[in-house]
Amino acid sequence: MPTFGQTLRNSGMQAVILALLVASVAQVADNPDAKPPVTIDDVRIVQRAKAIIDSPAKWNRADNRVCPADATTFSIYCALEKATKEIGGSFEHRGAAMQEARFVIDDIAPNASEYEHRLMDYNNDPTTSFEHLQKFFTLLEARVQERLALENAFRELGEMCARDAGRMWGTSLCGPTLLVDPKTRGVTSNEPAPAPVLPQSIGIANTSVEWGGKLWTMVMLPLPQNDYDRRVLLVHESFHRIQKGLGLFIGQEGGNAHLDTVDGRVWLQLEWRALAAALQGDRGALDDALAFRAKRRSLFPKAAEEEHGLEFREGLAEYTGTAFAETSLPKRIPHLVEALREAEKKPSFVRSFAYASGPAWGAMLEMQGKRPTEDVEPALSRLEPAGEPVLRAQRYGYTELLAKEKARDDQKQATLREFRARFVDGPVLVLPLRKFSFEMDPNASIPFEPYGTVFPTLTLRDGWGSIIVKRGGAMISSDWTRLTVPFPANDDYVLTLKDR
């Protein structure tokens, strides 16, 4: 049996341990940088707090963080506290709206580094005017709305993956995901990220990326506001994260220069128009789409191989995105038809065509009772006409389309002459490409055969450093081993070399 002294000592030790635990919990609960999840109620709290101080007469300039129930004037802190109680029923000092308010002050207050209590000190700062106060609430509401949208995006992605339950590709598409602000490089993630800001060594793009020993899905902000487009994008990029593991990241980068010629563009657009009609129930249009596809590939010996690569890399990703975003095929078809029509407006089809073709052909296979995701190679090989194709091109505006493309080609030839003067005949700077990453607009790339592809704007990183092309263009060689820019470069080109 323990003695009285032992009992006293044990009780004292327990009290010390309990006190330490309480202090530890309190320290976690009062983390000044805590970022609790936001909800729609936090948006309402901010809106209500702004309404509470809707005139200078209602603003208490001498805050002490004590908020009487019968107060007639309010500080920022007390307005947020009152709004939180009205909308949520209770108040938390480190609630989401309160924390986001503190972060806004960090961003906008010139004296923020001197504040001990951000909300109180900014409120009482003699340099804070009522106009500043109103701007503060506007920025706060925008910040909370943005965070809510990002958290909803993660929720959307999770719900789509849960609904699929790994059926489409035999595994879940969901995993580590980064939403990245291109201006600040700040990241929002669904798992703890190695840092709050993406390092300069990692390019920002819609892609998959290695960071901190983990493979992440990366999606650039802002996200599309349209629900369908946003879901397609989230799933498309999530598919890229698992694509290599599925053995479906095949083919080589580049190629498809034939899709910038008159014939290549004409027969591709005719395929799209017939495919749109077939998706809407025109039975004969499917044969037309297949015939136009076969015609184009007969004109260009490497067309099938080169198109096949991009159909796998981007077409399958986009098809997966559309199928996740709208599981009902009849409801999905109008989106696909619209995408086919919008695709004709792209300045270049070379790197963009599969974003329209992939989902449309995938849906076409679904309509025939076939699963594009099972035995992908045989599924794609079935997209060939049976027998000698019949070309009914006039049904789809062939004459007008040909005239339009010839006019475009005349303009393109003038552009290519400019490219030759800038990247071939004139003085140039050639940078080697070994292990590089880059960001560009796939819809704007222009084939410049036989030299390579010209990108009007570009950000590229390699072992030697980085280059930002704001305008004027840069050319990547056909074998992807050289980057060429005019020399000497003007302010449109920012070259940063690493120290050796």
VEXDREN-2710 file (C-alpha; in Angstrom, 1 decimal):
% VEXDREN-2710
k/r/px/py/pz
1/MET/0.0/0.0/0.0
2/PRO/1.5/3.4/-0.9
3/THR/2.4/5.8/2.0
4/PHE/0.8/9.2/2.4
5/GLY/4.0/10.8/1.1
6/GLN/4.0/8.6/-2.0
7/THR/0.4/9.4/-2.7
8/LEU/1.1/13.1/-2.3
9/ARG/4.1/12.9/-4.6
10/ASN/2.1/10.9/-7.2
11/SER/-0.7/13.4/-7.0
12/GLY/1.8/16.2/-7.5
13/MET/3.3/14.5/-10.5
14/GLN/-0.1/13.9/-12.0
15/ALA/-1.0/17.6/-11.5
16/VAL/2.3/18.7/-13.2
17/ILE/1.6/16.3/-16.1
18/LEU/-2.0/17.5/-16.4
19/ALA/-0.9/21.1/-16.4
20/LEU/1.7/20.4/-19.1
21/LEU/-1.0/18.7/-21.2
22/VAL/-3.4/21.6/-20.8
23/ALA/-0.7/24.1/-21.7
24/SER/0.2/22.1/-24.8
25/VAL/-3.4/21.9/-25.9
26/ALA/-3.8/25.6/-25.3
27/GLN/-0.7/26.3/-27.3
28/VAL/-2.0/24.3/-30.3
29/ALA/-5.5/25.9/-30.0
30/ASP/-3.9/29.4/-29.9
31/ASN/-1.6/28.9/-32.9
32/PRO/-1.5/32.4/-34.5
33/ASP/-1.0/30.8/-37.9
34/ALA/-3.8/28.2/-37.6
35/LYS/-5.9/27.8/-40.8
36/PRO/-9.1/26.0/-39.8
37/PRO/-11.4/24.9/-42.7
38/VAL/-13.8/27.6/-44.0
39/THR/-17.5/27.1/-44.7
40/ILE/-20.2/29.2/-46.3
41/ASP/-21.0/30.5/-42.8
42/ASP/-17.6/32.2/-42.7
43/VAL/-18.5/34.2/-45.8
44/ARG/-21.8/35.2/-44.1
45/ILE/-19.8/36.2/-40.9
46/VAL/-17.6/38.5/-42.9
47/GLN/-20.6/40.1/-44.7
48/ARG/-22.5/40.6/-41.5
49/ALA/-19.4/42.1/-39.7
50/LYS/-19.0/44.6/-42.5
51/ALA/-22.7/45.5/-42.2
52/ILE/-22.3/46.0/-38.4
53/ILE/-19.7/48.7/-39.1
54/ASP/-21.4/50.3/-42.0
55/SER/-20.6/53.9/-41.0
56/PRO/-17.8/55.8/-39.2
57/ALA/-20.3/56.5/-36.4
58/LYS/-20.5/52.7/-35.6
59/TRP/-16.8/52.1/-35.6
60/ASN/-15.0/51.8/-32.2
61/ARG/-11.5/53.1/-32.7
62/ALA/-10.3/52.1/-29.2
63/ASP/-10.5/48.3/-29.2
64/ASN/-9.5/46.3/-26.1
65/ARG/-11.0/43.0/-27.3
66/VAL/-13.8/43.2/-24.7
67/CYS/-17.1/43.2/-26.5
68/PRO/-20.1/44.2/-24.3
69/ALA/-23.5/42.8/-25.3
70/ASP/-25.1/46.2/-25.3
71/ALA/-22.4/48.0/-27.3
72/THR/-23.5/50.5/-30.0
73/THR/-20.0/50.9/-31.6
74/PHE/-17.8/48.0/-32.7
75/SER/-14.2/47.3/-33.4
76/ILE/-13.1/44.9/-36.1
77/TYR/-12.6/42.2/-33.5
78/CYS/-16.0/42.8/-31.8
79/ALA/-17.9/43.1/-35.1
80/LEU/-16.5/39.7/-36.2
81/GLU/-17.3/38.2/-32.7
82/LYS/-20.9/39.5/-32.8
83/ALA/-21.3/38.2/-36.4
84/THR/-19.9/34.8/-35.5
85/LYS/-22.3/34.4/-32.6
86/GLU/-25.3/35.5/-34.6
87/ILE/-24.6/33.1/-37.5
88/GLY/-22.8/30.2/-35.8
89/GLY/-24.2/30.4/-32.3
90/SER/-20.8/30.4/-30.6
91/PHE/-17.5/32.2/-30.9
92/GLU/-13.9/30.9/-31.4
93/HIS/-11.0/33.2/-31.1
94/ARG/-9.1/31.3/-33.8
95/GLY/-12.2/30.6/-36.0
96/ALA/-11.7/30.6/-39.7
97/ALA/-13.1/34.1/-40.4
98/MET/-11.1/35.6/-37.5
99/GLN/-7.9/33.9/-38.8
100/GLU/-8.4/35.0/-42.4
101/ALA/-8.9/38.5/-41.1
102/ARG/-5.5/38.4/-39.4
103/PHE/-3.9/37.2/-42.6
104/VAL/-5.4/40.0/-44.6
105/ILE/-3.9/42.5/-42.1
106/ASP/-0.5/40.8/-42.5
107/ASP/-0.8/41.5/-46.3
108/ILE/-2.1/45.1/-46.2
109/ALA/-1.1/46.8/-43.0
110/PRO/2.2/48.8/-43.4
111/ASN/2.8/48.4/-39.6
112/ALA/1.8/44.7/-39.3
113/SER/5.2/43.6/-38.2
114/GLU/4.8/45.8/-35.1
115/TYR/1.4/44.5/-34.1
116/GLU/1.1/42.3/-31.0
117/HIS/-2.6/41.7/-31.6
118/ARG/-3.3/42.1/-35.3
119/LEU/-7.0/42.8/-35.2
120/MET/-6.9/45.2/-32.3
121/ASP/-3.8/47.0/-33.3
122/TYR/-4.8/47.5/-36.9
123/ASN/-8.2/48.7/-35.7
124/ASN/-6.6/51.2/-33.4
125/ASP/-3.7/52.2/-35.7
126/PRO/-4.1/56.0/-36.3
127/THR/-3.2/55.4/-40.0
128/THR/-6.2/53.1/-40.5
129/SER/-9.1/55.1/-42.0
130/PHE/-12.7/54.1/-42.5
131/GLU/-11.9/53.7/-46.2
132/HIS/-9.2/51.3/-45.2
133/LEU/-11.6/49.4/-43.0
134/GLN/-14.1/49.0/-45.8
135/LYS/-11.4/47.8/-48.2
136/PHE/-10.2/45.4/-45.5
137/PHE/-13.7/43.7/-45.3
138/THR/-13.8/43.5/-49.1
139/LEU/-10.5/41.8/-49.3
140/LEU/-11.4/39.5/-46.4
141/GLU/-14.6/38.4/-48.1
142/ALA/-12.7/37.7/-51.3
143/ARG/-10.1/35.7/-49.4
144/VAL/-12.7/33.6/-47.6
145/GLN/-14.6/33.0/-50.8
146/GLU/-11.3/31.9/-52.5
147/ARG/-10.4/29.5/-49.7
148/LEU/-13.9/28.1/-49.8
149/ALA/-13.7/27.5/-53.5
150/LEU/-10.4/25.6/-53.1
151/GLU/-11.6/23.4/-50.3
152/ASN/-14.8/22.7/-52.3
153/ALA/-12.6/21.7/-55.2
154/PHE/-10.8/19.1/-53.1
155/ARG/-14.2/17.9/-51.8
156/GLU/-15.5/17.7/-55.4
157/LEU/-12.4/15.6/-56.5
158/GLY/-12.8/13.3/-53.5
159/GLU/-16.5/12.8/-54.2
160/MET/-15.8/11.9/-57.9
161/CYS/-13.1/9.4/-56.9
162/ALA/-15.4/7.9/-54.3
163/ARG/-18.2/7.5/-56.9
164/ASP/-15.8/5.8/-59.3
165/ALA/-14.3/3.6/-56.6
166/GLY/-11.4/2.7/-58.9
167/ARG/-13.7/1.1/-61.5
168/MET/-12.5/3.1/-64.6
169/TRP/-8.8/2.5/-64.4
170/GLY/-8.5/-0.2/-61.6
171/THR/-7.2/2.4/-59.1
172/SER/-8.2/5.7/-57.6
173/LEU/-7.2/8.8/-59.3
174/CYS/-7.2/10.8/-56.0
175/GLY/-3.9/11.4/-54.3
176/PRO/-1.6/14.3/-53.3
177/THR/-2.8/17.4/-55.0
178/LEU/-1.5/21.0/-55.2
179/LEU/-3.5/24.0/-56.2
180/VAL/-0.8/26.7/-57.1
181/ASP/-1.1/30.4/-57.5
182/PRO/1.2/31.3/-60.4
183/LYS/1.7/34.9/-59.2
184/THR/2.9/34.0/-55.6
185/ARG/3.8/30.3/-56.0
186/GLY/1.7/29.7/-52.9
187/VAL/0.2/26.2/-52.6
188/THR/-3.0/24.9/-51.2
189/SER/-2.9/21.1/-50.8
190/ASN/-5.0/18.2/-49.6
191/GLU/-2.0/16.7/-47.8
192/PRO/0.8/18.4/-45.9
193/ALA/3.1/19.9/-48.5
194/PRO/6.9/20.2/-48.1
195/ALA/6.6/24.0/-48.0
196/PRO/3.8/26.7/-48.3
197/VAL/5.5/28.1/-51.5
198/LEU/6.6/26.1/-54.5
199/PRO/10.3/26.3/-55.0
200/GLN/11.6/28.2/-58.1
201/SER/13.2/24.9/-59.4
202/ILE/9.7/23.5/-60.1
203/GLY/7.8/24.9/-63.0
204/ILE/4.1/25.8/-62.6
205/ALA/1.7/24.1/-64.9
206/ASN/-1.3/21.8/-65.0
207/THR/0.7/18.5/-64.7
208/SER/2.1/16.0/-62.3
209/VAL/5.3/16.8/-60.4
210/GLU/7.8/15.3/-58.0
211/TRP/8.2/17.3/-54.8
212/GLY/9.6/16.2/-51.5
213/GLY/9.9/12.6/-52.6
214/LYS/6.2/12.4/-53.5
215/LEU/4.4/12.5/-56.9
216/TRP/1.8/15.3/-56.8
217/THR/-1.0/16.4/-59.1
218/MET/-0.5/20.1/-59.8
219/VAL/-3.4/22.4/-60.9
220/MET/-2.9/26.1/-61.6
221/LEU/-5.2/28.7/-60.1
222/PRO/-7.6/30.2/-60.7
223/LEU/-9.9/27.2/-61.2
224/PRO/-12.7/27.4/-63.8
225/GLN/-15.9/28.8/-62.3
226/ASN/-18.0/26.5/-64.5
227/ASP/-18.7/23.3/-62.5
228/TYR/-18.2/20.9/-65.4
229/ASP/-15.0/22.5/-66.7
230/ARG/-13.5/22.6/-63.2
231/ARG/-14.2/18.9/-62.6
232/VAL/-12.8/18.0/-65.9
233/LEU/-9.6/19.9/-65.2
234/LEU/-9.2/18.4/-61.7
235/VAL/-9.6/14.8/-63.0
236/HIS/-7.6/15.3/-66.1
237/GLU/-4.5/16.4/-64.1
238/SER/-5.2/13.7/-61.5
239/PHE/-5.1/11.1/-64.3
240/HIS/-1.6/12.3/-65.4
241/ARG/-0.3/11.5/-61.9
242/ILE/-1.2/7.8/-62.3
243/GLN/-0.8/7.6/-66.1
244/LYS/2.7/6.3/-66.2
245/GLY/1.9/3.6/-63.7
246/LEU/-0.9/2.4/-66.0
247/GLY/1.6/2.2/-68.9
248/LEU/-0.4/4.7/-70.9
249/PHE/2.1/7.6/-71.1
250/ILE/3.2/6.5/-74.6
251/GLY/4.4/8.2/-77.7
252/GLN/6.9/11.1/-78.0
253/GLU/6.5/14.8/-77.4
254/GLY/6.2/16.9/-80.5
255/GLY/5.1/16.0/-84.0
256/ASN/1.7/16.5/-85.6
257/ALA/3.0/19.3/-87.8
258/HIS/0.6/18.0/-90.5
259/LEU/-2.2/19.5/-88.4
260/ASP/-0.9/22.9/-89.3
261/THR/-1.2/22.3/-93.0
262/VAL/-4.3/23.1/-95.2
263/ASP/-5.2/19.5/-95.8
264/GLY/-4.5/18.4/-92.2
265/ARG/-6.6/21.1/-90.7
266/VAL/-9.5/20.7/-93.2
267/TRP/-9.8/16.9/-92.8
268/LEU/-9.5/17.2/-89.0
269/GLN/-12.3/19.8/-88.8
270/LEU/-14.5/17.7/-91.1
271/GLU/-13.9/14.7/-88.7
272/TRP/-14.9/16.9/-85.8
273/ARG/-18.1/18.1/-87.5
274/ALA/-19.1/14.6/-88.5
275/LEU/-18.3/13.3/-85.0
276/ALA/-20.5/16.0/-83.4
277/ALA/-23.4/14.9/-85.7
278/ALA/-22.8/11.2/-84.8
279/LEU/-22.9/12.0/-81.1
280/GLN/-26.2/13.7/-81.6
281/GLY/-27.7/10.6/-83.2
282/ASP/-26.9/10.8/-87.0
283/ARG/-26.0/7.2/-87.7
284/GLY/-24.4/7.9/-91.1
285/ALA/-22.2/10.6/-89.6
286/LEU/-20.0/8.1/-87.7
287/ASP/-18.9/6.5/-91.1
288/ASP/-18.2/10.0/-92.3
289/ALA/-16.0/10.8/-89.3
290/LEU/-14.1/7.6/-89.8
291/ALA/-13.7/8.3/-93.5
292/PHE/-12.3/11.8/-92.9
293/ARG/-9.9/10.5/-90.3
294/ALA/-8.6/7.8/-92.7
295/LYS/-8.3/10.4/-95.5
296/ARG/-6.2/12.7/-93.4
297/ARG/-3.9/9.8/-92.3
298/SER/-3.5/8.6/-95.9
299/LEU/-2.1/12.0/-96.9
300/PHE/0.5/12.1/-94.2
301/PRO/2.5/8.9/-93.6
302/LYS/3.4/9.7/-89.9
303/ALA/0.0/11.1/-89.0
304/ALA/-1.4/8.0/-87.4
305/GLU/1.6/7.4/-85.2
306/GLU/2.0/11.1/-84.1
307/GLU/-1.7/11.6/-83.5
308/HIS/-1.8/8.3/-81.6
309/GLY/0.8/9.6/-79.1
310/LEU/-1.1/12.7/-78.2
311/GLU/-4.4/10.8/-78.1
312/PHE/-2.9/8.6/-75.4
313/ARG/-1.2/11.4/-73.5
314/GLU/-3.9/14.0/-73.5
315/GLY/-6.9/12.4/-75.1
316/LEU/-7.3/9.7/-72.5
317/ALA/-6.8/12.2/-69.7
318/GLU/-9.4/14.5/-71.1
319/TYR/-11.8/11.6/-71.7
320/THR/-11.4/10.5/-68.1
321/GLY/-12.1/14.0/-67.0
322/THR/-15.3/14.3/-68.9
323/ALA/-16.5/10.9/-67.8
324/PHE/-15.9/11.7/-64.2
325/ALA/-17.4/15.2/-64.4
326/GLU/-20.6/13.9/-66.0
327/THR/-21.2/10.2/-65.6
328/SER/-24.5/10.3/-67.6
329/LEU/-23.6/10.0/-71.3
330/PRO/-26.7/11.7/-72.6
331/LYS/-25.9/14.7/-70.3
332/ARG/-22.3/14.7/-71.2
333/ILE/-22.8/14.7/-75.0
334/PRO/-23.8/18.4/-75.2
335/HIS/-20.5/19.3/-73.5
336/LEU/-18.6/17.2/-76.0
337/VAL/-20.3/18.7/-79.0
338/GLU/-19.6/22.2/-77.7
339/ALA/-16.0/21.3/-77.2
340/LEU/-15.7/20.0/-80.8
341/ARG/-17.1/23.3/-82.1
342/GLU/-14.9/25.4/-79.9
343/ALA/-11.8/23.4/-80.9
344/GLU/-12.1/24.8/-84.5
345/LYS/-11.5/28.3/-83.0
346/LYS/-8.0/27.3/-81.6
347/PRO/-5.2/29.1/-83.3
348/SER/-3.3/25.8/-83.6
349/PHE/-4.4/22.1/-83.5
350/VAL/-0.9/20.6/-83.2
351/ARG/-1.0/20.1/-79.5
352/SER/-4.6/20.8/-78.7
353/PHE/-6.6/18.5/-81.0
354/ALA/-6.7/15.5/-78.6
355/TYR/-8.5/17.5/-76.0
356/ALA/-11.6/17.6/-78.3
357/SER/-11.1/14.3/-80.1
358/GLY/-10.3/12.1/-77.2
359/PRO/-13.5/12.6/-75.2
360/ALA/-15.7/12.5/-78.3
361/TRP/-14.3/9.2/-79.6
362/GLY/-14.4/7.8/-76.1
363/ALA/-18.1/8.6/-75.8
364/MET/-18.6/7.2/-79.3
365/LEU/-17.2/3.9/-78.1
366/GLU/-19.5/4.0/-75.1
367/MET/-22.5/4.5/-77.4
368/GLN/-21.5/1.3/-79.1
369/GLY/-21.4/-0.5/-75.8
370/LYS/-17.6/-0.7/-75.7
371/ARG/-15.4/0.5/-72.8
372/PRO/-12.5/2.7/-74.0
373/THR/-10.6/2.0/-70.8
374/GLU/-10.5/-1.8/-71.3
375/ASP/-7.8/-2.9/-73.7
376/VAL/-7.2/0.7/-74.8
377/GLU/-5.1/-0.3/-77.9
378/PRO/-7.9/-2.5/-79.4
379/ALA/-10.5/0.2/-78.6
380/LEU/-8.6/2.9/-80.5
381/SER/-7.8/0.6/-83.4
382/ARG/-11.5/0.0/-83.8
383/LEU/-11.8/3.7/-84.9
384/GLU/-11.1/2.8/-88.5
385/PRO/-13.6/2.6/-91.3
386/ALA/-14.7/-0.7/-92.6
387/GLY/-13.9/-1.1/-96.3
388/GLU/-13.2/1.8/-98.8
389/PRO/-14.3/5.0/-97.2
390/VAL/-16.8/7.3/-98.9
391/LEU/-16.0/11.0/-98.6
392/ARG/-19.1/13.0/-98.2
393/ALA/-17.2/16.2/-97.4
394/GLN/-19.7/18.7/-98.8
395/ARG/-22.3/17.7/-96.1
396/TYR/-20.0/19.4/-93.6
397/GLY/-19.0/22.6/-95.4
398/TYR/-15.9/21.4/-97.2
399/THR/-15.8/24.2/-99.8
400/GLU/-16.1/27.1/-97.3
401/LEU/-13.7/25.4/-94.9
402/LEU/-11.1/24.9/-97.7
403/ALA/-11.2/28.5/-98.7
404/LYS/-10.9/29.7/-95.1
405/GLU/-7.9/27.4/-94.5
406/LYS/-6.1/28.6/-97.7
407/ALA/-6.5/32.2/-96.5
408/ARG/-5.1/31.2/-93.1
409/ASP/-2.2/29.5/-94.8
410/ASP/-1.3/32.6/-96.8
411/GLN/-1.0/34.5/-93.5
412/LYS/1.0/31.6/-92.0
413/GLN/3.6/31.7/-94.8
414/ALA/4.3/35.3/-93.9
415/THR/4.7/34.3/-90.3
416/LEU/7.1/31.5/-91.2
417/ARG/9.2/34.0/-93.2
418/GLU/9.5/36.1/-90.1
419/PHE/10.4/33.0/-88.1
420/ARG/13.2/32.2/-90.5
421/ALA/14.6/35.7/-90.2
422/ARG/14.4/35.6/-86.4
423/PHE/15.5/32.0/-85.6
424/VAL/17.5/30.8/-88.5
425/ASP/19.1/33.5/-90.7
426/GLY/19.6/36.2/-88.0
427/PRO/21.9/36.2/-85.0
428/VAL/20.6/33.8/-82.3
429/LEU/21.3/32.4/-78.9
430/VAL/21.1/28.6/-78.7
431/LEU/20.6/27.1/-75.2
432/PRO/21.0/23.3/-74.7
433/LEU/18.1/21.3/-73.4
434/ARG/18.9/18.3/-71.2
435/LYS/16.6/17.9/-68.3
436/PHE/14.1/20.7/-68.6
437/SER/10.6/21.7/-67.5
438/PHE/8.6/24.4/-69.2
439/GLU/5.3/26.2/-69.2
440/MET/3.6/27.3/-72.4
441/ASP/0.2/27.6/-74.1
442/PRO/-0.4/24.4/-76.1
443/ASN/-3.0/26.1/-78.2
444/ALA/-0.6/28.7/-79.5
445/SER/2.4/26.6/-80.5
446/ILE/3.3/26.9/-84.2
447/PRO/5.2/24.1/-86.2
448/PHE/8.2/25.5/-88.1
449/GLU/9.4/22.6/-90.2
450/PRO/12.0/21.3/-90.4
451/TYR/13.5/23.3/-87.6
452/GLY/11.1/22.8/-84.7
453/THR/8.2/24.4/-82.9
454/VAL/7.8/28.1/-82.1
455/PHE/6.1/29.1/-78.8
456/PRO/5.0/32.7/-78.7
457/THR/5.5/32.8/-74.9
458/LEU/7.4/30.4/-72.7
459/THR/8.9/29.8/-69.3
460/LEU/11.6/27.2/-69.3
461/ARG/14.0/25.8/-66.7
462/ASP/17.1/23.6/-67.2
463/GLY/20.4/22.9/-65.5
464/TRP/21.9/26.2/-66.8
465/GLY/19.1/28.4/-65.3
466/SER/15.8/29.7/-66.7
467/ILE/14.4/31.9/-69.4
468/ILE/11.1/33.7/-69.6
469/VAL/9.8/34.7/-73.0
470/LYS/7.1/37.4/-72.6
471/ARG/6.6/37.8/-76.4
472/GLY/8.6/37.4/-79.6
473/GLY/8.7/33.7/-79.3
474/ALA/11.3/30.9/-78.8
475/MET/12.0/27.9/-80.9
476/ILE/12.5/24.4/-79.6
477/SER/14.2/22.1/-82.1
478/SER/12.4/19.1/-83.5
479/ASP/14.5/16.7/-81.5
480/TRP/13.9/18.7/-78.2
481/THR/17.6/19.3/-77.6
482/ARG/17.9/23.1/-78.3
483/LEU/16.1/26.3/-77.5
484/THR/16.7/29.2/-79.8
485/VAL/16.0/32.9/-79.2
486/PRO/17.0/36.0/-81.1
487/PHE/20.3/37.7/-80.0
488/PRO/20.8/40.2/-78.6
489/ALA/17.6/39.8/-76.6
490/ASN/15.4/42.7/-75.6
491/ASP/13.3/43.1/-72.5
492/ASP/10.8/40.5/-73.7
493/TYR/13.4/37.9/-72.9
494/VAL/14.6/37.3/-69.3
495/LEU/17.5/34.9/-69.1
496/THR/18.8/33.9/-65.6
497/LEU/22.0/31.8/-65.5
498/LYS/23.0/29.7/-62.5
499/ASP/26.3/30.3/-60.9
500/ARG/28.8/27.6/-61.7
END
